[in-house]
Each structure stands twice: as structure tokens, then as C-alpha cells.
Amino acid sequence: MDKSKILIQVGKRIKEVRESKGISQIELVGRMEGNIDATNISRIESGRTNPTIITLYRISIALEISLSELFLMKFSN
């Protein structure tokens, strides 16, 4: 699987979890530590940027899930 497909799948998973909890992108930013804006969350969710592991960790904490849960997804070639 190439890098872009992985980024898209991770982004979809973040969006899926966020929406299942009824959290907007702006609310997610408000729950995260550090400087990040909603446009960056949008780019992550659409797979247009490669977030650092620290950013993914901060997202998982804000979503109240483990980091490993962000990677529970179906990969298809």
C-alpha cells in the first residue's frame, strides 16, 4: 500500500471517530494541546498531509481513544 492510501485511511478513521462522538473539527482543535488549527485537521482527515506521530497522539487523546485505535481500519489494495 502506498503512502497516500495510508494517509487517506488514517484520515477517514479520525473523521469517523470524531463524527461518531459528535465533535466538530473546531471542537477537536479546542480539546487538543498545542497549536493546531481546524484547517490542519481538515487536511489530515482528507489525507492531504502527513501528521506527525505526536499530532496523532494529541488527536487520540482529544478523541479519548488510544493511539492504536486510530489505526483500526480496513486496508485494501
mmCIF file of the N, C-alpha and C atoms, coordinates in Angstrom:
data_MODEL
# 
_entry.id   MODEL 
# 
loop_
_atom_site.group_PDB 
_atom_site.id 
_atom_site.type_symbol 
_atom_site.label_atom_id 
_atom_site.label_alt_id 
_atom_site.label_comp_id 
_atom_site.label_asym_id 
_atom_site.label_entity_id 
_atom_site.label_seq_id 
_atom_site.pdbx_PDB_ins_code 
_atom_site.Cartn_x 
_atom_site.Cartn_y 
_atom_site.Cartn_z 
_atom_site.occupancy 
_atom_site.B_iso_or_equiv 
_atom_site.pdbx_formal_charge 
_atom_site.auth_seq_id 
_atom_site.auth_comp_id 
_atom_site.auth_asym_id 
_atom_site.auth_atom_id 
_atom_site.pdbx_PDB_model_num 
ATOM 1   N N  . MET A 1 1  ? 0.854   -1.175 0.000  1.00 0.00 ? 1  MET A N  1 
ATOM 2   C CA . MET A 1 1  ? 0.000   0.000  0.000  1.00 0.00 ? 1  MET A CA 1 
ATOM 3   C C  . MET A 1 1  ? 0.891   1.225  0.000  1.00 0.00 ? 1  MET A C  1 
ATOM 4   N N  . ASP A 1 2  ? 0.540   2.187  -0.828 1.00 0.00 ? 2  ASP A N  1 
ATOM 5   C CA . ASP A 1 2  ? 1.382   3.375  -0.883 1.00 0.00 ? 2  ASP A CA 1 
ATOM 6   C C  . ASP A 1 2  ? 1.001   4.387  0.200  1.00 0.00 ? 2  ASP A C  1 
ATOM 7   N N  . LYS A 1 3  ? 1.894   5.332  0.383  1.00 0.00 ? 3  LYS A N  1 
ATOM 8   C CA . LYS A 1 3  ? 1.772   6.332  1.446  1.00 0.00 ? 3  LYS A CA 1 
ATOM 9   C C  . LYS A 1 3  ? 0.452   7.096  1.373  1.00 0.00 ? 3  LYS A C  1 
ATOM 10  N N  . SER A 1 4  ? 0.047   7.516  0.182  1.00 0.00 ? 4  SER A N  1 
ATOM 11  C CA . SER A 1 4  ? -1.178  8.318  0.079  1.00 0.00 ? 4  SER A CA 1 
ATOM 12  C C  . SER A 1 4  ? -2.413  7.539  0.532  1.00 0.00 ? 4  SER A C  1 
ATOM 13  N N  . LYS A 1 5  ? -2.446  6.247  0.237  1.00 0.00 ? 5  LYS A N  1 
ATOM 14  C CA . LYS A 1 5  ? -3.589  5.436  0.681  1.00 0.00 ? 5  LYS A CA 1 
ATOM 15  C C  . LYS A 1 5  ? -3.616  5.305  2.196  1.00 0.00 ? 5  LYS A C  1 
ATOM 16  N N  . ILE A 1 6  ? -2.457  5.180  2.801  1.00 0.00 ? 6  ILE A N  1 
ATOM 17  C CA . ILE A 1 6  ? -2.390  5.092  4.267  1.00 0.00 ? 6  ILE A CA 1 
ATOM 18  C C  . ILE A 1 6  ? -2.871  6.394  4.882  1.00 0.00 ? 6  ILE A C  1 
ATOM 19  N N  . LEU A 1 7  ? -2.408  7.518  4.347  1.00 0.00 ? 7  LEU A N  1 
ATOM 20  C CA . LEU A 1 7  ? -2.834  8.820  4.876  1.00 0.00 ? 7  LEU A CA 1 
ATOM 21  C C  . LEU A 1 7  ? -4.339  8.998  4.755  1.00 0.00 ? 7  LEU A C  1 
ATOM 22  N N  . ILE A 1 8  ? -4.900  8.572  3.643  1.00 0.00 ? 8  ILE A N  1 
ATOM 23  C CA . ILE A 1 8  ? -6.349  8.682  3.446  1.00 0.00 ? 8  ILE A CA 1 
ATOM 24  C C  . ILE A 1 8  ? -7.092  7.804  4.443  1.00 0.00 ? 8  ILE A C  1 
ATOM 25  N N  . GLN A 1 9  ? -6.623  6.583  4.649  1.00 0.00 ? 9  GLN A N  1 
ATOM 26  C CA . GLN A 1 9  ? -7.286  5.664  5.576  1.00 0.00 ? 9  GLN A CA 1 
ATOM 27  C C  . GLN A 1 9  ? -7.219  6.172  7.018  1.00 0.00 ? 9  GLN A C  1 
ATOM 28  N N  . VAL A 1 10 ? -6.070  6.675  7.425  1.00 0.00 ? 10 VAL A N  1 
ATOM 29  C CA . VAL A 1 10 ? -5.941  7.221  8.780  1.00 0.00 ? 10 VAL A CA 1 
ATOM 30  C C  . VAL A 1 10 ? -6.852  8.433  8.935  1.00 0.00 ? 10 VAL A C  1 
ATOM 31  N N  . GLY A 1 11 ? -6.860  9.289  7.940  1.00 0.00 ? 11 GLY A N  1 
ATOM 32  C CA . GLY A 1 11 ? -7.729  10.464 7.979  1.00 0.00 ? 11 GLY A CA 1 
ATOM 33  C C  . GLY A 1 11 ? -9.197  10.100 8.083  1.00 0.00 ? 11 GLY A C  1 
ATOM 34  N N  . LYS A 1 12 ? -9.605  9.094  7.298  1.00 0.00 ? 12 LYS A N  1 
ATOM 35  C CA . LYS A 1 12 ? -11.003 8.638  7.359  1.00 0.00 ? 12 LYS A CA 1 
ATOM 36  C C  . LYS A 1 12 ? -11.337 8.107  8.749  1.00 0.00 ? 12 LYS A C  1 
ATOM 37  N N  . ARG A 1 13 ? -10.397 7.397  9.336  1.00 0.00 ? 13 ARG A N  1 
ATOM 38  C CA . ARG A 1 13 ? -10.624 6.835  10.676 1.00 0.00 ? 13 ARG A CA 1 
ATOM 39  C C  . ARG A 1 13 ? -10.783 7.951  11.709 1.00 0.00 ? 13 ARG A C  1 
ATOM 40  N N  . ILE A 1 14 ? -9.943  8.970  11.626 1.00 0.00 ? 14 ILE A N  1 
ATOM 41  C CA . ILE A 1 14 ? -10.050 10.101 12.549 1.00 0.00 ? 14 ILE A CA 1 
ATOM 42  C C  . ILE A 1 14 ? -11.418 10.759 12.389 1.00 0.00 ? 14 ILE A C  1 
ATOM 43  N N  . LYS A 1 15 ? -11.812 11.004 11.163 1.00 0.00 ? 15 LYS A N  1 
ATOM 44  C CA . LYS A 1 15 ? -13.110 11.638 10.902 1.00 0.00 ? 15 LYS A CA 1 
ATOM 45  C C  . LYS A 1 15 ? -14.253 10.769 11.411 1.00 0.00 ? 15 LYS A C  1 
ATOM 46  N N  . GLU A 1 16 ? -14.163 9.473  11.163 1.00 0.00 ? 16 GLU A N  1 
ATOM 47  C CA . GLU A 1 16 ? -15.194 8.534  11.608 1.00 0.00 ? 16 GLU A CA 1 
ATOM 48  C C  . GLU A 1 16 ? -15.371 8.580  13.124 1.00 0.00 ? 16 GLU A C  1 
ATOM 49  N N  . VAL A 1 17 ? -14.262 8.532  13.852 1.00 0.00 ? 17 VAL A N  1 
ATOM 50  C CA . VAL A 1 17 ? -14.330 8.560  15.314 1.00 0.00 ? 17 VAL A CA 1 
ATOM 51  C C  . VAL A 1 17 ? -14.852 9.914  15.790 1.00 0.00 ? 17 VAL A C  1 
ATOM 52  N N  . ARG A 1 18 ? -14.335 10.981 15.210 1.00 0.00 ? 18 ARG A N  1 
ATOM 53  C CA . ARG A 1 18 ? -14.752 12.333 15.606 1.00 0.00 ? 18 ARG A CA 1 
ATOM 54  C C  . ARG A 1 18 ? -16.258 12.499 15.412 1.00 0.00 ? 18 ARG A C  1 
ATOM 55  N N  . GLU A 1 19 ? -16.752 12.124 14.243 1.00 0.00 ? 19 GLU A N  1 
ATOM 56  C CA . GLU A 1 19 ? -18.182 12.280 13.965 1.00 0.00 ? 19 GLU A CA 1 
ATOM 57  C C  . GLU A 1 19 ? -19.039 11.361 14.826 1.00 0.00 ? 19 GLU A C  1 
ATOM 58  N N  . SER A 1 20 ? -18.548 10.162 15.136 1.00 0.00 ? 20 SER A N  1 
ATOM 59  C CA . SER A 1 20 ? -19.322 9.251  15.976 1.00 0.00 ? 20 SER A CA 1 
ATOM 60  C C  . SER A 1 20 ? -19.491 9.798  17.390 1.00 0.00 ? 20 SER A C  1 
ATOM 61  N N  . LYS A 1 21 ? -18.579 10.668 17.785 1.00 0.00 ? 21 LYS A N  1 
ATOM 62  C CA . LYS A 1 21 ? -18.649 11.290 19.109 1.00 0.00 ? 21 LYS A CA 1 
ATOM 63  C C  . LYS A 1 21 ? -19.332 12.656 19.060 1.00 0.00 ? 21 LYS A C  1 
ATOM 64  N N  . GLY A 1 22 ? -19.789 13.054 17.869 1.00 0.00 ? 22 GLY A N  1 
ATOM 65  C CA . GLY A 1 22 ? -20.491 14.325 17.712 1.00 0.00 ? 22 GLY A CA 1 
ATOM 66  C C  . GLY A 1 22 ? -19.608 15.540 17.927 1.00 0.00 ? 22 GLY A C  1 
ATOM 67  N N  . ILE A 1 23 ? -18.341 15.426 17.545 1.00 0.00 ? 23 ILE A N  1 
ATOM 68  C CA . ILE A 1 23 ? -17.376 16.505 17.755 1.00 0.00 ? 23 ILE A CA 1 
ATOM 69  C C  . ILE A 1 23 ? -17.064 17.154 16.411 1.00 0.00 ? 23 ILE A C  1 
ATOM 70  N N  . SER A 1 24 ? -17.134 18.475 16.352 1.00 0.00 ? 24 SER A N  1 
ATOM 71  C CA . SER A 1 24 ? -16.753 19.184 15.134 1.00 0.00 ? 24 SER A CA 1 
ATOM 72  C C  . SER A 1 24 ? -15.229 19.299 15.069 1.00 0.00 ? 24 SER A C  1 
ATOM 73  N N  . GLN A 1 25 ? -14.727 19.667 13.912 1.00 0.00 ? 25 GLN A N  1 
ATOM 74  C CA . GLN A 1 25 ? -13.286 19.870 13.781 1.00 0.00 ? 25 GLN A CA 1 
ATOM 75  C C  . GLN A 1 25 ? -12.806 20.973 14.719 1.00 0.00 ? 25 GLN A C  1 
ATOM 76  N N  . ILE A 1 26 ? -13.578 22.013 14.846 1.00 0.00 ? 26 ILE A N  1 
ATOM 77  C CA . ILE A 1 26 ? -13.208 23.123 15.731 1.00 0.00 ? 26 ILE A CA 1 
ATOM 78  C C  . ILE A 1 26 ? -13.198 22.664 17.181 1.00 0.00 ? 26 ILE A C  1 
ATOM 79  N N  . GLU A 1 27 ? -14.173 21.855 17.575 1.00 0.00 ? 27 GLU A N  1 
ATOM 80  C CA . GLU A 1 27 ? -14.179 21.321 18.940 1.00 0.00 ? 27 GLU A CA 1 
ATOM 81  C C  . GLU A 1 27 ? -12.981 20.417 19.180 1.00 0.00 ? 27 GLU A C  1 
ATOM 82  N N  . LEU A 1 28 ? -12.619 19.626 18.175 1.00 0.00 ? 28 LEU A N  1 
ATOM 83  C CA . LEU A 1 28 ? -11.454 18.758 18.311 1.00 0.00 ? 28 LEU A CA 1 
ATOM 84  C C  . LEU A 1 28 ? -10.199 19.591 18.551 1.00 0.00 ? 28 LEU A C  1 
ATOM 85  N N  . VAL A 1 29 ? -10.027 20.652 17.787 1.00 0.00 ? 29 VAL A N  1 
ATOM 86  C CA . VAL A 1 29 ? -8.886  21.556 17.970 1.00 0.00 ? 29 VAL A CA 1 
ATOM 87  C C  . VAL A 1 29 ? -8.875  22.103 19.392 1.00 0.00 ? 29 VAL A C  1 
ATOM 88  N N  . GLY A 1 30 ? -10.037 22.487 19.895 1.00 0.00 ? 30 GLY A N  1 
ATOM 89  C CA . GLY A 1 30 ? -10.132 23.026 21.252 1.00 0.00 ? 30 GLY A CA 1 
ATOM 90  C C  . GLY A 1 30 ? -9.756  22.025 22.327 1.00 0.00 ? 30 GLY A C  1 
ATOM 91  N N  . ARG A 1 31 ? -9.925  20.750 22.044 1.00 0.00 ? 31 ARG A N  1 
ATOM 92  C CA . ARG A 1 31 ? -9.594  19.704 23.014 1.00 0.00 ? 31 ARG A CA 1 
ATOM 93  C C  . ARG A 1 31 ? -8.119  19.305 22.964 1.00 0.00 ? 31 ARG A C  1 
ATOM 94  N N  . MET A 1 32 ? -7.430  19.716 21.904 1.00 0.00 ? 32 MET A N  1 
ATOM 95  C CA . MET A 1 32 ? -6.037  19.302 21.713 1.00 0.00 ? 32 MET A CA 1 
ATOM 96  C C  . MET A 1 32 ? -5.082  20.267 22.399 1.00 0.00 ? 32 MET A C  1 
ATOM 97  N N  . GLU A 1 33 ? -3.976  19.714 22.881 1.00 0.00 ? 33 GLU A N  1 
ATOM 98  C CA . GLU A 1 33 ? -2.908  20.537 23.440 1.00 0.00 ? 33 GLU A CA 1 
ATOM 99  C C  . GLU A 1 33 ? -2.046  21.038 22.296 1.00 0.00 ? 33 GLU A C  1 
ATOM 100 N N  . GLY A 1 34 ? -1.520  22.240 22.445 1.00 0.00 ? 34 GLY A N  1 
ATOM 101 C CA . GLY A 1 34 ? -0.607  22.769 21.436 1.00 0.00 ? 34 GLY A CA 1 
ATOM 102 C C  . GLY A 1 34 ? -1.326  23.554 20.366 1.00 0.00 ? 34 GLY A C  1 
ATOM 103 N N  . ASN A 1 35 ? -0.541  24.035 19.430 1.00 0.00 ? 35 ASN A N  1 
ATOM 104 C CA . ASN A 1 35 ? -1.069  24.874 18.357 1.00 0.00 ? 35 ASN A CA 1 
ATOM 105 C C  . ASN A 1 35 ? -1.394  24.044 17.125 1.00 0.00 ? 35 ASN A C  1 
ATOM 106 N N  . ILE A 1 36 ? -2.660  24.025 16.769 1.00 0.00 ? 36 ILE A N  1 
ATOM 107 C CA . ILE A 1 36 ? -3.133  23.384 15.546 1.00 0.00 ? 36 ILE A CA 1 
ATOM 108 C C  . ILE A 1 36 ? -4.440  24.073 15.194 1.00 0.00 ? 36 ILE A C  1 
ATOM 109 N N  . ASP A 1 37 ? -4.732  24.174 13.929 1.00 0.00 ? 37 ASP A N  1 
ATOM 110 C CA . ASP A 1 37 ? -5.995  24.812 13.555 1.00 0.00 ? 37 ASP A CA 1 
ATOM 111 C C  . ASP A 1 37 ? -6.902  23.841 12.807 1.00 0.00 ? 37 ASP A C  1 
ATOM 112 N N  . ALA A 1 38 ? -8.130  24.253 12.647 1.00 0.00 ? 38 ALA A N  1 
ATOM 113 C CA . ALA A 1 38 ? -9.129  23.382 12.034 1.00 0.00 ? 38 ALA A CA 1 
ATOM 114 C C  . ALA A 1 38 ? -8.782  23.055 10.585 1.00 0.00 ? 38 ALA A C  1 
ATOM 115 N N  . THR A 1 39 ? -8.108  23.961 9.888  1.00 0.00 ? 39 THR A N  1 
ATOM 116 C CA . THR A 1 39 ? -7.734  23.657 8.507  1.00 0.00 ? 39 THR A CA 1 
ATOM 117 C C  . THR A 1 39 ? -6.718  22.517 8.461  1.00 0.00 ? 39 THR A C  1 
ATOM 118 N N  . ASN A 1 40 ? -5.861  22.433 9.471  1.00 0.00 ? 40 ASN A N  1 
ATOM 119 C CA . ASN A 1 40 ? -4.910  21.326 9.522  1.00 0.00 ? 40 ASN A CA 1 
ATOM 120 C C  . ASN A 1 40 ? -5.644  20.007 9.793  1.00 0.00 ? 40 ASN A C  1 
ATOM 121 N N  . ILE A 1 41 ? -6.632  20.031 10.672 1.00 0.00 ? 41 ILE A N  1 
ATOM 122 C CA . ILE A 1 41 ? -7.440  18.829 10.932 1.00 0.00 ? 41 ILE A CA 1 
ATOM 123 C C  . ILE A 1 41 ? -8.137  18.404 9.640  1.00 0.00 ? 41 ILE A C  1 
ATOM 124 N N  . SER A 1 42 ? -8.654  19.360 8.898  1.00 0.00 ? 42 SER A N  1 
ATOM 125 C CA . SER A 1 42 ? -9.307  19.059 7.628  1.00 0.00 ? 42 SER A CA 1 
ATOM 126 C C  . SER A 1 42 ? -8.338  18.385 6.661  1.00 0.00 ? 42 SER A C  1 
ATOM 127 N N  . ARG A 1 43 ? -7.120  18.891 6.582  1.00 0.00 ? 43 ARG A N  1 
ATOM 128 C CA . ARG A 1 43 ? -6.114  18.291 5.695  1.00 0.00 ? 43 ARG A CA 1 
ATOM 129 C C  . ARG A 1 43 ? -5.745  16.881 6.146  1.00 0.00 ? 43 ARG A C  1 
ATOM 130 N N  . ILE A 1 44 ? -5.655  16.673 7.461  1.00 0.00 ? 44 ILE A N  1 
ATOM 131 C CA . ILE A 1 44 ? -5.349  15.336 7.987  1.00 0.00 ? 44 ILE A CA 1 
ATOM 132 C C  . ILE A 1 44 ? -6.485  14.371 7.635  1.00 0.00 ? 44 ILE A C  1 
ATOM 133 N N  . GLU A 1 45 ? -7.717  14.792 7.885  1.00 0.00 ? 45 GLU A N  1 
ATOM 134 C CA . GLU A 1 45 ? -8.870  13.914 7.628  1.00 0.00 ? 45 GLU A CA 1 
ATOM 135 C C  . GLU A 1 45 ? -9.035  13.574 6.153  1.00 0.00 ? 45 GLU A C  1 
ATOM 136 N N  . SER A 1 46 ? -8.598  14.459 5.280  1.00 0.00 ? 46 SER A N  1 
ATOM 137 C CA . SER A 1 46 ? -8.727  14.189 3.845  1.00 0.00 ? 46 SER A CA 1 
ATOM 138 C C  . SER A 1 46 ? -7.493  13.496 3.270  1.00 0.00 ? 46 SER A C  1 
ATOM 139 N N  . GLY A 1 47 ? -6.477  13.277 4.108  1.00 0.00 ? 47 GLY A N  1 
ATOM 140 C CA . GLY A 1 47 ? -5.276  12.589 3.650  1.00 0.00 ? 47 GLY A CA 1 
ATOM 141 C C  . GLY A 1 47 ? -4.333  13.459 2.852  1.00 0.00 ? 47 GLY A C  1 
ATOM 142 N N  . ARG A 1 48 ? -4.493  14.787 2.966  1.00 0.00 ? 48 ARG A N  1 
ATOM 143 C CA . ARG A 1 48 ? -3.660  15.712 2.194  1.00 0.00 ? 48 ARG A CA 1 
ATOM 144 C C  . ARG A 1 48 ? -2.382  16.118 2.905  1.00 0.00 ? 48 ARG A C  1 
ATOM 145 N N  . THR A 1 49 ? -2.204  15.679 4.143  1.00 0.00 ? 49 THR A N  1 
ATOM 146 C CA . THR A 1 49 ? -0.979  15.998 4.873  1.00 0.00 ? 49 THR A CA 1 
ATOM 147 C C  . THR A 1 49 ? -0.570  14.791 5.696  1.00 0.00 ? 49 THR A C  1 
ATOM 148 N N  . ASN A 1 50 ? 0.689   14.730 6.021  1.00 0.00 ? 50 ASN A N  1 
ATOM 149 C CA . ASN A 1 50 ? 1.239   13.620 6.782  1.00 0.00 ? 50 ASN A CA 1 
ATOM 150 C C  . ASN A 1 50 ? 1.474   14.086 8.219  1.00 0.00 ? 50 ASN A C  1 
ATOM 151 N N  . PRO A 1 51 ? 0.546   13.772 9.134  1.00 0.00 ? 51 PRO A N  1 
ATOM 152 C CA . PRO A 1 51 ? 0.700   14.239 10.508 1.00 0.00 ? 51 PRO A CA 1 
ATOM 153 C C  . PRO A 1 51 ? 1.838   13.511 11.222 1.00 0.00 ? 51 PRO A C  1 
ATOM 154 N N  . THR A 1 52 ? 2.456   14.199 12.148 1.00 0.00 ? 52 THR A N  1 
ATOM 155 C CA . THR A 1 52 ? 3.493   13.557 12.953 1.00 0.00 ? 52 THR A CA 1 
ATOM 156 C C  . THR A 1 52 ? 2.838   12.602 13.944 1.00 0.00 ? 52 THR A C  1 
ATOM 157 N N  . ILE A 1 53 ? 3.628   11.719 14.484 1.00 0.00 ? 53 ILE A N  1 
ATOM 158 C CA . ILE A 1 53 ? 3.110   10.785 15.492 1.00 0.00 ? 53 ILE A CA 1 
ATOM 159 C C  . ILE A 1 53 ? 2.629   11.556 16.721 1.00 0.00 ? 53 ILE A C  1 
ATOM 160 N N  . ILE A 1 54 ? 3.280   12.663 17.031 1.00 0.00 ? 54 ILE A N  1 
ATOM 161 C CA . ILE A 1 54 ? 2.849   13.496 18.167 1.00 0.00 ? 54 ILE A CA 1 
ATOM 162 C C  . ILE A 1 54 ? 1.469   14.088 17.892 1.00 0.00 ? 54 ILE A C  1 
ATOM 163 N N  . THR A 1 55 ? 1.243   14.563 16.681 1.00 0.00 ? 55 THR A N  1 
ATOM 164 C CA . THR A 1 55 ? -0.083  15.097 16.332 1.00 0.00 ? 55 THR A CA 1 
ATOM 165 C C  . THR A 1 55 ? -1.138  14.003 16.414 1.00 0.00 ? 55 THR A C  1 
ATOM 166 N N  . LEU A 1 56 ? -0.825  12.816 15.911 1.00 0.00 ? 56 LEU A N  1 
ATOM 167 C CA . LEU A 1 56 ? -1.779  11.706 16.003 1.00 0.00 ? 56 LEU A CA 1 
ATOM 168 C C  . LEU A 1 56 ? -2.059  11.346 17.459 1.00 0.00 ? 56 LEU A C  1 
ATOM 169 N N  . TYR A 1 57 ? -1.032  11.387 18.279 1.00 0.00 ? 57 TYR A N  1 
ATOM 170 C CA . TYR A 1 57 ? -1.216  11.112 19.709 1.00 0.00 ? 57 TYR A CA 1 
ATOM 171 C C  . TYR A 1 57 ? -2.134  12.163 20.333 1.00 0.00 ? 57 TYR A C  1 
ATOM 172 N N  . ARG A 1 58 ? -1.896  13.430 20.019 1.00 0.00 ? 58 ARG A N  1 
ATOM 173 C CA . ARG A 1 58 ? -2.742  14.510 20.562 1.00 0.00 ? 58 ARG A CA 1 
ATOM 174 C C  . ARG A 1 58 ? -4.187  14.357 20.093 1.00 0.00 ? 58 ARG A C  1 
ATOM 175 N N  . ILE A 1 59 ? -4.377  13.950 18.847 1.00 0.00 ? 59 ILE A N  1 
ATOM 176 C CA . ILE A 1 59 ? -5.733  13.711 18.333 1.00 0.00 ? 59 ILE A CA 1 
ATOM 177 C C  . ILE A 1 59 ? -6.389  12.569 19.099 1.00 0.00 ? 59 ILE A C  1 
ATOM 178 N N  . SER A 1 60 ? -5.641  11.491 19.320 1.00 0.00 ? 60 SER A N  1 
ATOM 179 C CA . SER A 1 60 ? -6.221  10.342 20.038 1.00 0.00 ? 60 SER A CA 1 
ATOM 180 C C  . SER A 1 60 ? -6.624  10.728 21.459 1.00 0.00 ? 60 SER A C  1 
ATOM 181 N N  . ILE A 1 61 ? -5.801  11.519 22.133 1.00 0.00 ? 61 ILE A N  1 
ATOM 182 C CA . ILE A 1 61 ? -6.136  11.973 23.492 1.00 0.00 ? 61 ILE A CA 1 
ATOM 183 C C  . ILE A 1 61 ? -7.401  12.840 23.446 1.00 0.00 ? 61 ILE A C  1 
ATOM 184 N N  . ALA A 1 62 ? -7.466  13.747 22.472 1.00 0.00 ? 62 ALA A N  1 
ATOM 185 C CA . ALA A 1 62 ? -8.634  14.628 22.353 1.00 0.00 ? 62 ALA A CA 1 
ATOM 186 C C  . ALA A 1 62 ? -9.906  13.843 22.043 1.00 0.00 ? 62 ALA A C  1 
ATOM 187 N N  . LEU A 1 63 ? -9.761  12.734 21.315 1.00 0.00 ? 63 LEU A N  1 
ATOM 188 C CA . LEU A 1 63 ? -10.918 11.895 20.986 1.00 0.00 ? 63 LEU A CA 1 
ATOM 189 C C  . LEU A 1 63 ? -11.201 10.847 22.060 1.00 0.00 ? 63 LEU A C  1 
ATOM 190 N N  . GLU A 1 64 ? -10.346 10.807 23.083 1.00 0.00 ? 64 GLU A N  1 
ATOM 191 C CA . GLU A 1 64 ? -10.477 9.866  24.197 1.00 0.00 ? 64 GLU A CA 1 
ATOM 192 C C  . GLU A 1 64 ? -10.431 8.416  23.722 1.00 0.00 ? 64 GLU A C  1 
ATOM 193 N N  . ILE A 1 65 ? -9.474  8.141  22.836 1.00 0.00 ? 65 ILE A N  1 
ATOM 194 C CA . ILE A 1 65 ? -9.222  6.778  22.379 1.00 0.00 ? 65 ILE A CA 1 
ATOM 195 C C  . ILE A 1 65 ? -7.714  6.541  22.425 1.00 0.00 ? 65 ILE A C  1 
ATOM 196 N N  . SER A 1 66 ? -7.315  5.289  22.331 1.00 0.00 ? 66 SER A N  1 
ATOM 197 C CA . SER A 1 66 ? -5.885  5.002  22.303 1.00 0.00 ? 66 SER A CA 1 
ATOM 198 C C  . SER A 1 66 ? -5.333  5.309  20.913 1.00 0.00 ? 66 SER A C  1 
ATOM 199 N N  . LEU A 1 67 ? -4.057  5.564  20.872 1.00 0.00 ? 67 LEU A N  1 
ATOM 200 C CA . LEU A 1 67 ? -3.401  5.832  19.593 1.00 0.00 ? 67 LEU A CA 1 
ATOM 201 C C  . LEU A 1 67 ? -3.606  4.654  18.638 1.00 0.00 ? 67 LEU A C  1 
ATOM 202 N N  . SER A 1 68 ? -3.535  3.443  19.158 1.00 0.00 ? 68 SER A N  1 
ATOM 203 C CA . SER A 1 68 ? -3.701  2.266  18.296 1.00 0.00 ? 68 SER A CA 1 
ATOM 204 C C  . SER A 1 68 ? -5.094  2.213  17.666 1.00 0.00 ? 68 SER A C  1 
ATOM 205 N N  . GLU A 1 69 ? -6.098  2.775  18.319 1.00 0.00 ? 69 GLU A N  1 
ATOM 206 C CA . GLU A 1 69 ? -7.453  2.768  17.763 1.00 0.00 ? 69 GLU A CA 1 
ATOM 207 C C  . GLU A 1 69 ? -7.566  3.622  16.503 1.00 0.00 ? 69 GLU A C  1 
ATOM 208 N N  . LEU A 1 70 ? -6.648  4.574  16.315 1.00 0.00 ? 70 LEU A N  1 
ATOM 209 C CA . LEU A 1 70 ? -6.662  5.364  15.085 1.00 0.00 ? 70 LEU A CA 1 
ATOM 210 C C  . LEU A 1 70 ? -6.282  4.519  13.882 1.00 0.00 ? 70 LEU A C  1 
ATOM 211 N N  . PHE A 1 71 ? -5.638  3.395  14.147 1.00 0.00 ? 71 PHE A N  1 
ATOM 212 C CA . PHE A 1 71 ? -5.155  2.556  13.058 1.00 0.00 ? 71 PHE A CA 1 
ATOM 213 C C  . PHE A 1 71 ? -6.000  1.296  12.871 1.00 0.00 ? 71 PHE A C  1 
ATOM 214 N N  . LEU A 1 72 ? -7.153  1.244  13.521 1.00 0.00 ? 72 LEU A N  1 
ATOM 215 C CA . LEU A 1 72 ? -8.075  0.114  13.346 1.00 0.00 ? 72 LEU A CA 1 
ATOM 216 C C  . LEU A 1 72 ? -8.932  0.410  12.120 1.00 0.00 ? 72 LEU A C  1 
ATOM 217 N N  . MET A 1 73 ? -8.460  -0.054 10.997 1.00 0.00 ? 73 MET A N  1 
ATOM 218 C CA . MET A 1 73 ? -9.149  0.241  9.749  1.00 0.00 ? 73 MET A CA 1 
ATOM 219 C C  . MET A 1 73 ? -8.944  -0.896 8.773  1.00 0.00 ? 73 MET A C  1 
ATOM 220 N N  . LYS A 1 74 ? -9.727  -0.882 7.754  1.00 0.00 ? 74 LYS A N  1 
ATOM 221 C CA . LYS A 1 74 ? -9.605  -1.887 6.707  1.00 0.00 ? 74 LYS A CA 1 
ATOM 222 C C  . LYS A 1 74 ? -8.715  -1.328 5.613  1.00 0.00 ? 74 LYS A C  1 
ATOM 223 N N  . PHE A 1 75 ? -7.627  -2.022 5.350  1.00 0.00 ? 75 PHE A N  1 
ATOM 224 C CA . PHE A 1 75 ? -6.760  -1.638 4.260  1.00 0.00 ? 75 PHE A CA 1 
ATOM 225 C C  . PHE A 1 75 ? -7.077  -2.522 3.070  1.00 0.00 ? 75 PHE A C  1 
ATOM 226 N N  . SER A 1 76 ? -7.288  -1.898 1.941  1.00 0.00 ? 76 SER A N  1 
ATOM 227 C CA . SER A 1 76 ? -7.498  -2.664 0.715  1.00 0.00 ? 76 SER A CA 1 
ATOM 228 C C  . SER A 1 76 ? -6.527  -2.152 -0.330 1.00 0.00 ? 76 SER A C  1 
ATOM 229 N N  . ASN A 1 77 ? -5.996  -3.049 -1.099 1.00 0.00 ? 77 ASN A N  1 
ATOM 230 C CA . ASN A 1 77 ? -5.027  -2.646 -2.142 1.00 0.00 ? 77 ASN A CA 1 
ATOM 231 C C  . ASN A 1 77 ? -5.722  -2.164 -3.385 1.00 0.00 ? 77 ASN A C  1 
# 
